[in-house]
Amino acid sequence: MRTLLATLLLLPITAVAADFRFLDFDAGCADVEMREVAAGSVPIPWRQPEDGELHAFRGRAFDREVSIVYFCVDGKLFTGNYFFPDELLKEAAESYRRIYDELNALYGAPFLDDTPWQNGVRNPLIKPRYYASWRTSGRSVYATLMRRRGAPDSTRHVFVVFSRLRT
């Protein structure tokens, strides 16, 4: 019975692409846990902000293990976020490139692009930047390579944010 329910819940999801995983922006967040669990994700604790609510999961995206976070304001989806695991800088840059390539294939050329393979090395004393932003179909997608607060300087992680395109 549970398998049938999970299958039925996933059918409408696969028929129409949502803005972020299973929800469109401004859609209610009430059933996001049920949908993520049905897809194989596991709820994880996350510090709650004062001005909204977070629903966090360990799951898969971009063919990788990832933390998935829905940020909801007034009970509705505001942003969707992927936090990839920390890696040494070289490996994190390679992960960013793979994710960048997938986003590029989905959404076309980025609206903003500050990556070493696009801009080259401007100054050998400045570390290369890794960020790109896509605007498409009413959504904005932003990807970057960043250091997690408190993590060693030699590590980085890929962070991807989906939000409504504000015009």
PyMOL commands that set and color helices and strands:
alter all, ss='L'
color gray80, all
select helices_A, chain A and resi 2-15+32-38+89-107+116-119
alter helices_A, ss='H'
color red, helices_A
select strands_A, chain A and resi 42-43+53-61+64-73+76-83+87-88+112-114+131-136+139-146+155-164
alter strands_A, ss='S'
color yellow, strands_A
deselect
rebuild
show_as cartoon
